[in-house]
Each structure stands twice: as C-alpha cells, then as structure tokens.
C-alpha cells in the first residue's frame, strides 16, 4: 500500500471515534454545544491528521489495517505525550485505570 493511500485511510480511522460519538448521541434533538466551539474543530483536524500520520508511519498492508491504525493512533500518541509530560501518571496499573468498567461476564449478562 502506498504511503498516500495509507495516510488517507488512516485519516478516515482518525475521524471515526468522533463520528461514532455523534451517531451514539443522535437521539438528542439539539446540536451538542461542543460542536459550536472552534477549538473542537481544530482538535478534530489534528486528530484526523494524527490518524493519517500514525497509519502512514506503521506501513499497513490493507485498508482495514490502515483504518484501525488511524483509529487507535491518536489515542496512543496522546497517552505517550501525557506520560512524557507527567511521568507519575505512567505508573498506573490497568486495574486502577479500568476499575469502574464491567467485566466480560457482567457485560454479557
């Protein structure tokens, strides 16, 4: 896959979390307030670009891989930047981070 194609598919993956969030909140009748703020659109643009860059750098072999890398890339980069800026936060264990999430058996029940 060419780097430009990987970048474009990664950009699609970068926008997917926000699109899914909007679809999930479609039962509301009014437009969410955050959509009216310019900073949200700036951050969305940066997230889309980061998705493309992450996908392009990791050299996917298929469009599905490129979208997945674009989807997860911005989150990974955000966490890496956060841990670099605040080293104390990188010592958190998975159980402390996800203590309020249901287990698989609770989810399936």
C-alpha positions as CSV (number, residue, x, y, z in Angstrom):
1,X,0.0,0.0,0.0
2,X,1.4,3.4,-0.9
3,X,2.0,5.9,1.8
4,X,-0.5,8.4,0.5
5,X,-3.2,5.7,0.4
6,X,-2.3,4.6,4.0
7,X,-2.5,8.3,5.0
8,X,-6.0,8.7,3.6
9,X,-7.3,5.5,5.1
10,X,-5.7,6.5,8.4
11,X,-7.4,9.9,8.3
12,X,-10.7,8.0,8.0
13,X,-9.8,6.0,11.0
14,X,-8.8,9.2,12.9
15,X,-12.3,10.7,12.4
16,X,-14.2,7.5,13.2
17,X,-14.3,7.9,17.1
18,X,-15.9,11.3,16.8
19,X,-18.3,10.2,14.1
20,X,-19.3,7.2,16.3
21,X,-19.8,9.5,19.3
22,X,-22.1,11.8,17.2
23,X,-24.1,8.8,16.0
24,X,-24.4,7.5,19.5
25,X,-25.8,10.8,20.7
26,X,-28.2,11.2,17.8
27,X,-31.2,10.7,20.0
28,X,-30.9,14.2,21.3
29,X,-32.8,16.9,19.4
30,X,-30.4,19.7,19.8
31,X,-26.8,20.0,18.4
32,X,-24.2,19.4,21.2
33,X,-22.6,22.6,22.4
34,X,-19.1,21.4,21.8
35,X,-19.8,21.3,18.0
36,X,-20.2,25.1,18.1
37,X,-16.8,25.7,19.6
38,X,-13.9,26.4,17.2
39,X,-11.4,24.5,19.3
40,X,-13.3,21.3,18.9
41,X,-12.9,21.6,15.2
42,X,-9.2,22.4,15.5
43,X,-8.7,19.3,17.7
44,X,-10.7,17.2,15.3
45,X,-8.5,18.3,12.4
46,X,-5.4,17.5,14.4
47,X,-6.8,14.1,15.4
48,X,-7.6,13.3,11.7
49,X,-4.0,14.2,10.7
50,X,-2.5,12.2,13.6
51,X,-4.6,9.2,12.4
52,X,-3.2,9.6,8.9
53,X,0.4,10.0,10.2
54,X,0.2,7.0,12.5
55,X,-1.1,4.8,9.7
56,X,1.5,6.1,7.2
57,X,4.4,5.5,9.6
58,X,3.3,2.0,10.6
59,X,3.0,0.9,6.9
60,X,-0.2,-1.1,6.9
61,X,-0.8,-3.8,4.3
62,X,-4.5,-3.4,3.8
63,X,-7.1,-0.6,4.1
64,X,-8.6,-2.3,7.2
65,X,-5.3,-2.1,8.9
66,X,-4.8,1.5,7.9
67,X,-8.2,2.5,9.3
68,X,-7.5,0.6,12.5
69,X,-4.1,2.3,12.9
70,X,-5.7,5.6,12.2
71,X,-8.4,4.9,14.8
72,X,-6.0,3.9,17.6
73,X,-3.0,6.0,16.6
74,X,-4.2,9.4,18.0
75,X,-5.1,7.8,21.4
76,X,-1.7,6.0,21.6
77,X,0.1,9.3,20.8
78,X,-2.0,11.2,23.3
79,X,-1.2,8.7,26.0
80,X,2.5,8.7,25.2
81,X,2.6,12.5,25.2
82,X,0.7,12.5,28.5
83,X,3.1,10.1,30.1
84,X,6.1,12.0,28.9
85,X,4.7,15.2,30.3
86,X,3.6,13.6,33.6
87,X,5.8,10.6,34.4
88,X,3.8,9.9,37.6
89,X,0.7,9.0,35.5
90,X,2.6,6.3,33.7
91,X,2.8,4.2,36.9
92,X,-1.0,3.5,36.9
93,X,-1.9,-0.2,36.6
94,X,-4.6,-1.4,34.3
95,X,-6.8,-2.3,37.3
96,X,-6.7,1.3,38.6
97,X,-7.4,2.7,35.2
98,X,-10.4,0.4,34.4
99,X,-11.8,-0.1,37.9
100,X,-15.2,1.2,37.0
101,X,-15.6,-0.8,33.8
102,X,-17.7,-4.0,33.8
103,X,-16.0,-7.4,33.4
104,X,-16.7,-9.5,30.3
105,X,-19.2,-11.7,32.2
106,X,-21.0,-8.6,33.6
107,X,-21.2,-7.2,30.1
108,X,-22.6,-10.3,28.5
109,X,-25.1,-10.9,31.3
